Amino acid sequence: MAGETYRKLWMAWERVFNVAAHVQNLSDDGEEYLFHVAKRRYMGHPFTVDGVEVHAFDPVIELHMNNELLAQILSQETSMVRVAVKLIAEAKRSFPALVKHVSSEEYEREQVLYGTTFIHRSVERFGFSTFPFYWRWSEIIFTRYLQLVFRAVNPRAADLLKNHADTFVPRVVAISKQKLVQLHAPDGTGAAKS
């Protein structure tokens, strides 16, 4: 009961945060996808992805997980293998919508998408690159934050975090917009590996 109350409170807070932080859905018609996005000025250590250099204050697209959809998946599946399969399927379904959304004129200046997540294993198959945190304090803060999110979306989070702590190490994931379009264009021209 306490866990369900925490989940509801967290999701309510997240909806408020998404509005305040201008985090956008990929669709205006109510369709739910695995990702949300936000326009940001990059504030981290410089990095290069797919030949595109990203420096402090460059315009970027920040990727967010749709935690309500993630919570649904985690509540329906008890096997982490099945969770992984479902997440891969949701990612494949969501990428064309992501391409369409970030290809609009609104995102003309932004050339890189990036985010921070526990769910970074096998993202290379979708064209993403992963990076460790440059600053240790950033990794600690994001680890604590993502653990709070994980507790909100997964009723078994406490056991998983205790028994598989090494699995829940966040990484930065990034991809250039050009590569995202090449691999996942909704017109069927994408060449992502199945």
LOVO-86375 format. One line per field, with one value per residue: z, y, x negated of N, C-alpha, C in turn; residue in three letters. Coordinates in steps of 0.001 Angstrom, whole numbers, plus 500000, padded with zeros to 6 digits. Layout:
<recs>
nz	[Z / ...]
ny	[Y / ...]
nx	[X / ...]
caz	[Z / ...]
cay	[Y / ...]
cax	[X / ...]
cz	[Z / ...]
cy	[Y / ...]
cx	[X / ...]
r	[ALA / ...]
</recs>
This chain:
<recs>
nz	[500000 / 500872 / 498966 / 496611 / 497108 / 497182 / 494524 / 493137 / 494124 / 493199 / 490408 / 490082 / 490852 / 488808 / 486525 / 487006 / 487016 / 484341 / 482915 / 483940 / 483204 / 480504 / 479159 / 476526 / 475055 / 472440 / 470736 / 469820 / 469917 / 472020 / 472010 / 473575 / 473971 / 474411 / 474946 / 476044 / 475266 / 475552 / 474901 / 475429 / 476822 / 476675 / 479549 / 480491 / 480537 / 477629 / 474745 / 472050 / 469546 / 466992 / 465278 / 465793 / 467679 / 471020 / 473108 / 476124 / 476644 / 474092 / 471928 / 472586 / 472431 / 474998 / 476209 / 477756 / 479733 / 479407 / 482188 / 483204 / 481292 / 481475 / 484085 / 483764 / 482149 / 483860 / 485915 / 484733 / 483999 / 485470 / 485060 / 484421 / 481997 / 480238 / 480637 / 479463 / 476793 / 476210 / 476520 / 474447 / 472269 / 472635 / 472306 / 469591 / 468450 / 469175 / 468122 / 465354 / 465793 / 467442 / 465668 / 463783 / 465411 / 466320 / 463936 / 463126 / 462438 / 464822 / 466153 / 464721 / 465210 / 467021 / 467177 / 468404 / 470454 / 473845 / 476982 / 480387 / 481958 / 483557 / 481828 / 479624 / 478453 / 475545 / 473922 / 471838 / 469611 / 468560 / 467569 / 469383 / 471406 / 474400 / 477411 / 480220 / 483319 / 483602 / 485873 / 489180 / 491237 / 489815 / 488844 / 491251 / 492151 / 490023 / 490148 / 492646 / 492146 / 489964 / 491199 / 492946 / 491057 / 489936 / 492112 / 492198 / 489884 / 489856 / 491632 / 492788 / 493258 / 495514 / 496265 / 493878 / 493603 / 495836 / 495468 / 492952 / 492573 / 491026 / 488489 / 488209 / 487335 / 486219 / 482877 / 480403 / 477464 / 473953 / 470686 / 467358 / 465650 / 462915 / 462533 / 463975 / 462380 / 460005 / 460797 / 461903 / 460506 / 459863 / 457376 / 456620 / 455721 / 457518 / 458995 / 461228 / 463367 / 463822]
ny	[498795 / 501264 / 501473 / 501773 / 504204 / 505885 / 505595 / 506791 / 509414 / 510137 / 510004 / 511988 / 514227 / 514088 / 514666 / 517339 / 518379 / 517838 / 519600 / 522078 / 522000 / 521921 / 519463 / 517370 / 515367 / 512880 / 512856 / 514457 / 513332 / 511750 / 509268 / 507029 / 506930 / 505535 / 507504 / 510894 / 514337 / 517247 / 520598 / 521831 / 523672 / 522481 / 521510 / 520094 / 518242 / 518571 / 516495 / 514105 / 512784 / 510581 / 512094 / 514679 / 517484 / 518398 / 521082 / 523092 / 524890 / 524492 / 523982 / 521261 / 518138 / 516811 / 513603 / 511829 / 509176 / 507752 / 507466 / 506608 / 504808 / 503016 / 502119 / 500710 / 498574 / 497306 / 496541 / 494630 / 492571 / 490050 / 488831 / 489847 / 489426 / 489292 / 491838 / 493283 / 492445 / 493516 / 496249 / 496675 / 496203 / 498317 / 500471 / 500186 / 500662 / 503283 / 504831 / 505764 / 507743 / 509444 / 510316 / 511697 / 513736 / 515210 / 516063 / 518245 / 521804 / 523111 / 521953 / 522567 / 523652 / 521959 / 519291 / 516951 / 514261 / 513424 / 511639 / 510439 / 507342 / 504189 / 502207 / 501259 / 499208 / 497413 / 499504 / 500294 / 498821 / 500235 / 502423 / 504265 / 505847 / 505308 / 506919 / 507381 / 509176 / 512336 / 513798 / 512688 / 513437 / 514114 / 511631 / 510353 / 511919 / 511563 / 508803 / 508436 / 509872 / 508430 / 506006 / 506659 / 507180 / 504617 / 503142 / 504190 / 503244 / 500502 / 497811 / 495903 / 497087 / 497609 / 495110 / 494463 / 496582 / 496127 / 493547 / 493593 / 495767 / 496598 / 496530 / 498703 / 501189 / 504374 / 505727 / 508080 / 508456 / 508905 / 510258 / 511383 / 513601 / 513259 / 510606 / 509231 / 509724 / 508471 / 505778 / 505215 / 506287 / 507027 / 506346 / 503924 / 503673 / 503357 / 501673 / 500116 / 497523 / 494430]
nx	[499173 / 498098 / 496101 / 497602 / 498853 / 496615 / 495781 / 497936 / 497808 / 495278 / 495629 / 497537 / 496045 / 494138 / 495642 / 496248 / 493642 / 492881 / 494492 / 493614 / 490923 / 491025 / 491124 / 491852 / 494448 / 494304 / 496387 / 499447 / 501894 / 502577 / 501386 / 499156 / 495688 / 492356 / 490549 / 489952 / 489256 / 487105 / 486123 / 482914 / 480101 / 476907 / 475127 / 472980 / 469819 / 467747 / 468380 / 468139 / 470192 / 470956 / 469394 / 470175 / 469531 / 470178 / 470579 / 470462 / 473439 / 474391 / 477230 / 479349 / 481195 / 482930 / 483395 / 486021 / 487332 / 490565 / 492053 / 494484 / 495442 / 493339 / 493725 / 496116 / 495263 / 493430 / 495096 / 496638 / 494977 / 492966 / 490560 / 487271 / 486078 / 488246 / 489184 / 487087 / 487349 / 489873 / 489344 / 487519 / 489198 / 491019 / 489288 / 488559 / 491046 / 491387 / 489312 / 489693 / 491668 / 490251 / 488240 / 489829 / 490849 / 488553 / 487572 / 488909 / 489364 / 489092 / 486990 / 484738 / 482202 / 481001 / 478762 / 478072 / 479180 / 479579 / 479363 / 479776 / 479557 / 480454 / 481063 / 479260 / 477934 / 477244 / 478075 / 476551 / 477255 / 479290 / 478090 / 477113 / 474580 / 472669 / 471616 / 469452 / 470006 / 468456 / 467875 / 467614 / 469390 / 471668 / 472466 / 473138 / 475317 / 477172 / 477468 / 478751 / 481099 / 482224 / 482610 / 484689 / 486688 / 486864 / 487810 / 490328 / 491543 / 491305 / 492457 / 490811 / 488432 / 486757 / 485604 / 484276 / 482454 / 480911 / 479830 / 478707 / 476980 / 474798 / 475767 / 477370 / 476143 / 475861 / 475552 / 474517 / 476324 / 476243 / 476948 / 476513 / 478729 / 478876 / 477975 / 479930 / 482184 / 481371 / 481308 / 483831 / 485979 / 489423 / 490424 / 489643 / 487072 / 485101 / 482278 / 481861 / 480645 / 482324]
caz	[500000 / 500930 / 497674 / 495631 / 497421 / 496724 / 493060 / 492695 / 494449 / 492292 / 489073 / 490116 / 490833 / 487502 / 485581 / 487276 / 486545 / 482882 / 482451 / 484326 / 482506 / 479059 / 478617 / 475563 / 474488 / 471017 / 469964 / 470335 / 469819 / 473184 / 471896 / 474518 / 473490 / 475472 / 475177 / 476034 / 474905 / 475961 / 474359 / 476512 / 476595 / 477313 / 480663 / 480985 / 479959 / 476180 / 474214 / 470608 / 469181 / 465545 / 464627 / 466188 / 468960 / 471885 / 474120 / 477065 / 476132 / 472776 / 471974 / 472468 / 472754 / 476167 / 476180 / 479024 / 479654 / 479810 / 483369 / 483392 / 480436 / 482069 / 485258 / 483268 / 481697 / 485017 / 486732 / 483990 / 483815 / 486649 / 484591 / 483859 / 480584 / 479522 / 480686 / 478454 / 475479 / 476043 / 476344 / 473089 / 471364 / 472785 / 471701 / 468137 / 468093 / 469503 / 467389 / 464238 / 466328 / 467911 / 464472 / 463238 / 466328 / 466374 / 462588 / 462860 / 462451 / 466213 / 466598 / 463614 / 465687 / 467857 / 466337 / 469216 / 471518 / 474902 / 478221 / 481436 / 482267 / 483911 / 480733 / 478558 / 477860 / 474202 / 473147 / 470633 / 468484 / 468019 / 467071 / 470447 / 472078 / 475847 / 478008 / 481685 / 483821 / 483724 / 487273 / 490102 / 491979 / 488924 / 488833 / 492534 / 492165 / 489082 / 490657 / 493692 / 491519 / 489176 / 492144 / 493388 / 489943 / 489811 / 493206 / 491886 / 488749 / 489984 / 492989 / 493302 / 493133 / 496687 / 496159 / 492717 / 493897 / 496862 / 494991 / 491650 / 492597 / 489951 / 487244 / 488172 / 487241 / 485084 / 481849 / 479442 / 476129 / 472993 / 469256 / 466541 / 465020 / 461569 / 462612 / 464402 / 461202 / 459076 / 461297 / 462410 / 459796 / 459811 / 456023 / 456345 / 455189 / 458610 / 458848 / 462555 / 463478 / 464531]
cay	[500000 / 502411 / 501559 / 502303 / 505626 / 506540 / 505631 / 507792 / 510739 / 510421 / 510256 / 513309 / 515179 / 514064 / 515389 / 518767 / 518691 / 517829 / 520856 / 523185 / 521888 / 521873 / 518122 / 517168 / 514069 / 512779 / 512881 / 515310 / 512621 / 510892 / 508033 / 506991 / 506341 / 505275 / 508670 / 512291 / 515156 / 518649 / 521406 / 522289 / 524078 / 521471 / 522091 / 519134 / 518199 / 518364 / 515143 / 513979 / 511603 / 510482 / 513177 / 515982 / 517934 / 519073 / 521887 / 523775 / 525865 / 524124 / 523485 / 519805 / 517542 / 515950 / 512454 / 511360 / 507995 / 507887 / 506601 / 505992 / 503626 / 502095 / 501520 / 499722 / 497400 / 496632 / 495943 / 493516 / 491508 / 489746 / 488411 / 490943 / 489117 / 489705 / 493301 / 493747 / 492202 / 494484 / 497567 / 496731 / 496348 / 499678 / 501380 / 500092 / 501315 / 504706 / 505563 / 506561 / 508931 / 510334 / 510919 / 512668 / 514868 / 516047 / 516542 / 519438 / 523062 / 523507 / 521389 / 522751 / 523989 / 520882 / 518234 / 515772 / 513854 / 512729 / 511438 / 509682 / 506238 / 502848 / 501292 / 501609 / 498020 / 497069 / 500648 / 500436 / 498198 / 501260 / 503529 / 505165 / 505677 / 505516 / 507590 / 507488 / 510540 / 512947 / 514182 / 511677 / 513947 / 514022 / 510228 / 510067 / 512590 / 510902 / 507462 / 508570 / 510296 / 507336 / 504997 / 507119 / 506931 / 503172 / 502715 / 504635 / 502527 / 499053 / 497354 / 495041 / 497858 / 497497 / 493864 / 494529 / 497512 / 495520 / 492340 / 493808 / 497179 / 496891 / 496658 / 499994 / 502263 / 505180 / 506189 / 509046 / 507888 / 510006 / 509954 / 512572 / 513587 / 512710 / 509143 / 508777 / 509745 / 507442 / 504433 / 504993 / 507109 / 506344 / 505956 / 502571 / 503671 / 503112 / 500429 / 499611 / 496068 / 493847]
cax	[500000 / 497201 / 495442 / 498547 / 499017 / 495388 / 495800 / 498910 / 497275 / 494166 / 496156 / 498169 / 494936 / 493492 / 496495 / 496026 / 492291 / 492853 / 495090 / 492741 / 489639 / 491312 / 490888 / 492927 / 494803 / 493984 / 497626 / 500518 / 503174 / 502767 / 500604 / 498039 / 494446 / 491390 / 489701 / 490339 / 488094 / 487096 / 485031 / 482052 / 478718 / 476071 / 474376 / 472004 / 468476 / 467826 / 468230 / 468368 / 470961 / 471189 / 468668 / 470720 / 469003 / 471145 / 469907 / 471349 / 474407 / 474925 / 478611 / 479461 / 482495 / 482790 / 484300 / 486570 / 488185 / 491965 / 492057 / 495803 / 495445 / 492378 / 494371 / 497078 / 494513 / 492846 / 496157 / 497223 / 493991 / 492155 / 489246 / 486493 / 485850 / 489451 / 489193 / 486142 / 487962 / 490955 / 488744 / 486973 / 490343 / 491540 / 488318 / 488716 / 492307 / 491322 / 488284 / 490217 / 492343 / 489189 / 487652 / 490780 / 490975 / 487348 / 487268 / 489712 / 488615 / 488858 / 485712 / 483806 / 480855 / 480477 / 478196 / 477748 / 480092 / 478846 / 480094 / 479104 / 480463 / 479979 / 481410 / 478325 / 477331 / 477734 / 478571 / 475730 / 477953 / 480180 / 477282 / 476675 / 473297 / 472775 / 470469 / 469493 / 470054 / 467134 / 467709 / 468119 / 470545 / 472831 / 472894 / 473789 / 476625 / 478077 / 477762 / 479772 / 482354 / 482787 / 483095 / 486009 / 487609 / 487035 / 488690 / 491685 / 492129 / 491144 / 492779 / 489734 / 487196 / 485877 / 484838 / 483394 / 481367 / 480065 / 479150 / 478059 / 476588 / 473858 / 476525 / 478048 / 475163 / 476319 / 474629 / 475040 / 476529 / 476371 / 476956 / 476753 / 480044 / 478710 / 477914 / 481255 / 483059 / 480904 / 481606 / 485185 / 486959 / 490723 / 490819 / 489162 / 485716 / 484163 / 481521 / 481490 / 480600 / 483477]
cz	[500000 / 499598 / 496605 / 495854 / 496939 / 495206 / 492555 / 492956 / 493501 / 490894 / 489004 / 490067 / 489442 / 486447 / 485758 / 486748 / 485024 / 482295 / 482721 / 483527 / 480994 / 478431 / 477774 / 475265 / 473012 / 470141 / 470634 / 470388 / 470979 / 473129 / 472836 / 473889 / 474636 / 475845 / 475272 / 475686 / 475449 / 475295 / 475525 / 475958 / 477363 / 478371 / 481197 / 480350 / 478458 / 475799 / 472721 / 470347 / 467686 / 464792 / 464966 / 467572 / 469728 / 473002 / 475031 / 476349 / 474701 / 472921 / 471729 / 472758 / 473890 / 476114 / 477592 / 478770 / 480052 / 480987 / 483664 / 482535 / 480983 / 483280 / 484846 / 482869 / 482889 / 485903 / 486060 / 483892 / 485096 / 486276 / 483974 / 482394 / 479758 / 479539 / 479598 / 477049 / 475201 / 475811 / 474947 / 472076 / 471426 / 472164 / 470183 / 467672 / 468235 / 468648 / 466178 / 464695 / 466840 / 466736 / 463917 / 464100 / 466258 / 464995 / 462225 / 462954 / 463869 / 466709 / 465539 / 464095 / 466464 / 466990 / 467091 / 470239 / 472579 / 476145 / 479195 / 481912 / 482807 / 482708 / 479524 / 477925 / 476540 / 473421 / 471882 / 469412 / 467829 / 467578 / 468125 / 470901 / 473566 / 476379 / 479530 / 482081 / 483965 / 485176 / 488171 / 490844 / 491133 / 488898 / 490116 / 492570 / 491252 / 489526 / 491704 / 493087 / 490761 / 490062 / 492674 / 492310 / 489837 / 490899 / 492928 / 490814 / 488888 / 491415 / 493606 / 493332 / 494296 / 496607 / 495012 / 492978 / 494916 / 496297 / 493681 / 491522 / 491437 / 488606 / 487088 / 488297 / 486022 / 484128 / 481043 / 478106 / 475159 / 471570 / 468500 / 465892 / 463617 / 461587 / 463042 / 463208 / 460225 / 459501 / 461548 / 461719 / 459642 / 458421 / 455630 / 455817 / 456256 / 458475 / 460186 / 462568 / 464250 / 465632]
cy	[501259 / 502605 / 502146 / 503792 / 506421 / 506666 / 506710 / 509211 / 511118 / 510756 / 511613 / 514401 / 515243 / 514792 / 516899 / 519197 / 518780 / 519103 / 522016 / 523194 / 521762 / 520543 / 517744 / 515691 / 514063 / 512912 / 513792 / 514581 / 511650 / 509579 / 508102 / 506288 / 506250 / 506516 / 509958 / 513089 / 516568 / 519347 / 521968 / 522932 / 523092 / 522115 / 521168 / 519284 / 517943 / 516889 / 515174 / 512694 / 511657 / 511641 / 514571 / 516338 / 518698 / 519769 / 522536 / 524853 / 525585 / 523681 / 521982 / 519386 / 516556 / 514854 / 512079 / 510079 / 508370 / 506938 / 505985 / 504735 / 502576 / 501382 / 500458 / 498435 / 496605 / 495983 / 494719 / 492319 / 491300 / 489315 / 489596 / 490698 / 489571 / 491218 / 493862 / 493584 / 493234 / 495890 / 497729 / 496926 / 497759 / 500698 / 501379 / 500796 / 502834 / 505490 / 506333 / 507830 / 509940 / 511052 / 512007 / 513922 / 515785 / 516533 / 517788 / 520691 / 523512 / 523057 / 521560 / 522972 / 522849 / 519712 / 516945 / 515536 / 513137 / 512601 / 510640 / 508583 / 505018 / 501911 / 501624 / 500396 / 497688 / 498267 / 500866 / 499843 / 499176 / 502505 / 504484 / 504834 / 505922 / 506102 / 507528 / 508952 / 511082 / 513302 / 513145 / 512166 / 513904 / 512602 / 509880 / 510665 / 511872 / 509486 / 507517 / 508940 / 509146 / 506183 / 505374 / 506869 / 505440 / 502624 / 503098 / 503778 / 501014 / 498611 / 496466 / 495764 / 497659 / 496250 / 493918 / 495441 / 496928 / 494389 / 492525 / 495256 / 497540 / 497051 / 498059 / 501142 / 503105 / 505530 / 507279 / 508326 / 509035 / 509477 / 511263 / 512461 / 512979 / 511185 / 508567 / 508694 / 508645 / 506046 / 504175 / 505833 / 506358 / 505913 / 504586 / 502511 / 503408 / 501754 / 499864 / 498095 / 495576 / 492935]
cx	[499136 / 496492 / 496335 / 498780 / 497809 / 495380 / 496743 / 498414 / 496144 / 494679 / 496852 / 497106 / 494300 / 494323 / 496337 / 494661 / 492244 / 493442 / 494138 / 491438 / 489806 / 490900 / 492098 / 493178 / 494426 / 495212 / 498638 / 501855 / 503406 / 502014 / 499396 / 496838 / 493444 / 490582 / 490506 / 489083 / 488242 / 485917 / 484228 / 480774 / 477844 / 475178 / 473278 / 470636 / 468594 / 467672 / 468511 / 469133 / 471252 / 470537 / 469157 / 470187 / 470077 / 470381 / 470941 / 472155 / 474874 / 476378 / 478650 / 480897 / 482270 / 483846 / 484735 / 487355 / 489607 / 492174 / 493418 / 495924 / 494484 / 492977 / 495382 / 496367 / 493991 / 493895 / 496770 / 496284 / 493185 / 490740 / 488516 / 486162 / 487044 / 489609 / 488283 / 486711 / 489053 / 490404 / 488155 / 488090 / 490914 / 490591 / 488453 / 489984 / 492205 / 490333 / 488816 / 490936 / 491327 / 488536 / 488563 / 490842 / 489753 / 486912 / 488066 / 488840 / 488277 / 487487 / 484622 / 482370 / 480204 / 480012 / 477875 / 478849 / 479270 / 479716 / 479248 / 480038 / 479722 / 480104 / 480538 / 477662 / 478023 / 478254 / 477755 / 476423 / 478914 / 479417 / 476759 / 475257 / 473504 / 471474 / 470580 / 469631 / 468632 / 466844 / 468362 / 469361 / 471808 / 473373 / 473637 / 475189 / 477608 / 478417 / 478858 / 481125 / 483009 / 483246 / 484476 / 487053 / 487908 / 487945 / 490138 / 492340 / 492062 / 491417 / 491698 / 488392 / 486240 / 485004 / 483839 / 482204 / 480394 / 479217 / 478395 / 477601 / 475670 / 474547 / 477097 / 477049 / 475531 / 475187 / 475326 / 475174 / 476775 / 476348 / 477146 / 478127 / 479962 / 478703 / 479252 / 482199 / 482667 / 481353 / 483082 / 486250 / 488280 / 491153 / 490279 / 487753 / 484676 / 483506 / 481086 / 481520 / 481805 / 483002]
r	[MET / ALA / GLY / GLU / THR / TYR / ARG / LYS / LEU / TRP / MET / ALA / TRP / GLU / ARG / VAL / PHE / ASN / VAL / ALA / ALA / HIS / VAL / GLN / ASN / LEU / SER / ASP / ASP / GLY / GLU / GLU / TYR / LEU / PHE / HIS / VAL / ALA / LYS / ARG / ARG / TYR / MET / GLY / HIS / PRO / PHE / THR / VAL / ASP / GLY / VAL / GLU / VAL / HIS / ALA / PHE / ASP / PRO / VAL / ILE / GLU / LEU / HIS / MET / ASN / ASN / GLU / LEU / LEU / ALA / GLN / ILE / LEU / SER / GLN / GLU / THR / SER / MET / VAL / ARG / VAL / ALA / VAL / LYS / LEU / ILE / ALA / GLU / ALA / LYS / ARG / SER / PHE / PRO / ALA / LEU / VAL / LYS / HIS / VAL / SER / SER / GLU / GLU / TYR / GLU / ARG / GLU / GLN / VAL / LEU / TYR / GLY / THR / THR / PHE / ILE / HIS / ARG / SER / VAL / GLU / ARG / PHE / GLY / PHE / SER / THR / PHE / PRO / PHE / TYR / TRP / ARG / TRP / SER / GLU / ILE / ILE / PHE / THR / ARG / TYR / LEU / GLN / LEU / VAL / PHE / ARG / ALA / VAL / ASN / PRO / ARG / ALA / ALA / ASP / LEU / LEU / LYS / ASN / HIS / ALA / ASP / THR / PHE / VAL / PRO / ARG / VAL / VAL / ALA / ILE / SER / LYS / GLN / LYS / LEU / VAL / GLN / LEU / HIS / ALA / PRO / ASP / GLY / THR / GLY / ALA / ALA / LYS / SER]
</recs>
